[in-house]
Amino acid sequence: MDKYYPSGDKTDQLTVYGQSIAATTVQMLKQCGDELTRENVMKQAASLRHLELPMLLPGITINTSPTNFVAIRQAQMRRFDGERYVPFGPILTGAMD
């Protein structure tokens, strides 16, 4: 954002969401190569594996499959320390396909 949208509000969740969707779309299009058919775009969108995005917490990745389109299936617990929320414990992972 510093380079391409310096006036953007980094605390606005819609700005963060938009940047993350754009980065995911770029990866999906890279996976498509020169075959930009609807069928291949859908196939690649359902084939994202261990995609790390700058706006996600370290260790949280994007994963999709033909039977599960939920892109983020991980979380990390946080607790309020009096000033901010601090992560603790391991990355919690749901069942993968």
C-alpha positions as CSV (number, residue, x, y, z in Angstrom):
1,M,0.0,0.0,0.0
2,D,2.9,2.4,0.7
3,K,3.9,2.1,-2.9
4,Y,0.6,1.9,-4.8
5,Y,-2.0,3.5,-2.4
6,P,-0.1,5.7,0.0
7,S,-3.2,7.7,1.0
8,G,-5.0,4.5,1.9
9,D,-6.1,3.9,5.5
10,K,-4.3,0.8,6.7
11,T,-6.8,0.6,9.6
12,D,-9.8,0.3,7.3
13,Q,-10.7,-3.3,6.9
14,L,-12.2,-2.8,3.4
15,T,-8.8,-1.5,2.2
16,V,-7.1,-4.5,3.7
17,Y,-9.7,-6.8,2.2
18,G,-9.4,-5.2,-1.3
19,Q,-5.6,-5.6,-1.3
20,S,-5.9,-9.2,-0.2
21,I,-8.5,-10.0,-2.9
22,A,-6.3,-8.4,-5.5
23,A,-3.2,-10.4,-4.4
24,T,-5.2,-13.6,-4.5
25,T,-6.5,-12.8,-8.0
26,V,-3.0,-12.1,-9.3
27,Q,-1.9,-15.5,-8.1
28,M,-4.9,-17.2,-9.6
29,L,-4.2,-15.5,-13.0
30,K,-0.5,-16.5,-12.8
31,Q,-1.6,-20.1,-12.3
32,C,-3.9,-19.7,-15.4
33,G,-0.9,-18.9,-17.7
34,D,-2.1,-18.2,-21.2
35,E,-5.3,-20.2,-20.8
36,L,-7.8,-17.6,-19.6
37,T,-10.9,-19.7,-20.2
38,R,-13.7,-19.7,-17.6
39,E,-13.1,-23.4,-17.0
40,N,-9.4,-22.8,-16.3
41,V,-10.0,-19.7,-14.2
42,M,-12.4,-21.7,-12.0
43,K,-10.0,-24.6,-11.8
44,Q,-7.1,-22.4,-10.7
45,A,-9.3,-20.5,-8.2
46,A,-10.1,-23.9,-6.7
47,S,-6.4,-24.9,-6.6
48,L,-4.7,-22.3,-4.4
49,R,-2.2,-23.9,-2.0
50,H,-0.4,-22.3,0.8
51,L,-0.7,-18.8,-0.6
52,E,0.8,-16.3,1.8
53,L,-0.6,-12.7,1.6
54,P,1.1,-9.7,3.1
55,M,-2.1,-8.7,5.1
56,L,-2.5,-12.1,6.8
57,L,-0.9,-13.1,10.0
58,P,2.3,-15.0,9.7
59,G,1.5,-18.7,9.2
60,I,-2.0,-18.1,7.9
61,T,-2.4,-19.1,4.3
62,I,-5.0,-19.3,1.5
63,N,-6.0,-22.8,0.5
64,T,-8.8,-23.9,-1.8
65,S,-9.9,-27.1,-3.4
66,P,-12.6,-28.3,-5.9
67,T,-14.7,-29.4,-2.9
68,N,-13.9,-26.6,-0.5
69,F,-13.9,-22.9,-1.6
70,V,-13.3,-21.5,1.9
71,A,-10.0,-19.8,1.4
72,I,-8.9,-19.2,5.0
73,R,-9.3,-22.2,7.4
74,Q,-6.8,-21.1,10.1
75,A,-6.8,-18.7,13.0
76,Q,-4.7,-17.7,16.0
77,M,-6.0,-16.8,19.4
78,R,-5.4,-13.3,20.7
79,R,-5.8,-11.7,24.1
80,F,-6.0,-8.1,25.1
81,D,-3.0,-7.0,27.1
82,G,-4.5,-3.6,28.2
83,E,-3.3,-1.8,25.1
84,R,-3.7,-4.1,22.1
85,Y,-4.6,-7.7,21.1
86,V,-1.5,-10.0,21.2
87,P,-1.4,-13.4,19.5
88,F,-0.7,-16.4,21.6
89,G,-0.5,-20.2,21.0
90,P,-0.2,-22.1,17.8
91,I,-2.0,-21.5,14.5
92,L,-5.2,-23.4,14.7
93,T,-6.0,-25.3,11.5
94,G,-9.3,-26.8,10.3
95,A,-9.5,-30.0,8.3
96,M,-7.9,-29.7,4.9
97,D,-9.2,-31.6,1.8
